[in-house]
């Protein structure tokens, strides 16, 4: 794992002179088990700055996987459009925008599917053009497709890292 992470850092350093031509952000995150949140575990994040037709900020796709050693299997997807990505101080930014989520959770023989909308509110720190650290909370409203079907207010959260190329 250390060699893999070191390889990402070195590749990012080689890309630093091309900072204005960044086309992809790739990294990992850990979801936070908050209010009614179905996921708690690691995930992969991809940011596509030029794929977003609505805003001049990234389209961010996250895929969350189950934590090892748990009896609950979860798989979650989020797609967020950052409507705002403004500098607070120096290399610290705030972002906010609309998003969608989908998750599947199984425990024993029972499955639960949840889908809905969310609004990620986050801080990202970019000490270098090729490195981003982030922390976000996302209030969400979802429909739980189970027996019975219900609507839930959720609070999703995550922290992680992205390398920009």
ChimeraX attribute file (.defattr): number of C-alpha atoms within 10 A of each C-alpha:
attribute: neighborCount
match mode: 1-to-1
recipient: residues
	/A:1	6
	/A:2	7
	/A:3	8
	/A:4	8
	/A:5	11
	/A:6	11
	/A:7	12
	/A:8	19
	/A:9	16
	/A:10	11
	/A:11	15
	/A:12	20
	/A:13	18
	/A:14	12
	/A:15	18
	/A:16	18
	/A:17	11
	/A:18	13
	/A:19	14
	/A:20	10
	/A:21	11
	/A:22	16
	/A:23	14
	/A:24	17
	/A:25	20
	/A:26	20
	/A:27	20
	/A:28	18
	/A:29	21
	/A:30	20
	/A:31	24
	/A:32	19
	/A:33	15
	/A:34	15
	/A:35	13
	/A:36	12
	/A:37	18
	/A:38	26
	/A:39	26
	/A:40	24
	/A:41	18
	/A:42	19
	/A:43	22
	/A:44	18
	/A:45	21
	/A:46	20
	/A:47	24
	/A:48	17
	/A:49	19
	/A:50	14
	/A:51	15
	/A:52	16
	/A:53	11
	/A:54	11
	/A:55	16
	/A:56	15
	/A:57	21
	/A:58	24
	/A:59	22
	/A:60	20
	/A:61	19
	/A:62	20
	/A:63	19
	/A:64	22
	/A:65	19
	/A:66	20
	/A:67	17
	/A:68	10
	/A:69	7
	/A:70	11
	/A:71	11
	/A:72	16
	/A:73	19
	/A:74	22
	/A:75	19
	/A:76	21
	/A:77	18
	/A:78	19
	/A:79	20
	/A:80	22
	/A:81	25
	/A:82	25
	/A:83	16
	/A:84	16
	/A:85	18
	/A:86	14
	/A:87	14
	/A:88	13
	/A:89	9
	/A:90	9
	/A:91	13
	/A:92	16
	/A:93	17
	/A:94	19
	/A:95	20
	/A:96	20
	/A:97	19
	/A:98	16
	/A:99	20
	/A:100	19
	/A:101	20
	/A:102	19
	/A:103	21
	/A:104	18
	/A:105	17
	/A:106	15
	/A:107	12
	/A:108	8
	/A:109	5
	/A:110	9
	/A:111	15
	/A:112	16
	/A:113	19
	/A:114	22
	/A:115	20
	/A:116	19
	/A:117	20
	/A:118	24
	/A:119	21
	/A:120	25
	/A:121	18
	/A:122	20
	/A:123	20
	/A:124	24
	/A:125	19
	/A:126	17
	/A:127	12
	/A:128	14
	/A:129	19
	/A:130	23
	/A:131	22
	/A:132	20
	/A:133	18
	/A:134	19
	/A:135	19
	/A:136	20
	/A:137	20
	/A:138	20
	/A:139	15
	/A:140	22
	/A:141	19
	/A:142	20
	/A:143	16
	/A:144	19
	/A:145	15
	/A:146	12
	/A:147	9
	/A:148	7
	/A:149	12
	/A:150	11
	/A:151	14
	/A:152	16
	/A:153	15
	/A:154	19
	/A:155	20
	/A:156	23
	/A:157	22
	/A:158	21
	/A:159	18
	/A:160	19
	/A:161	21
	/A:162	23
	/A:163	25
	/A:164	27
	/A:165	22
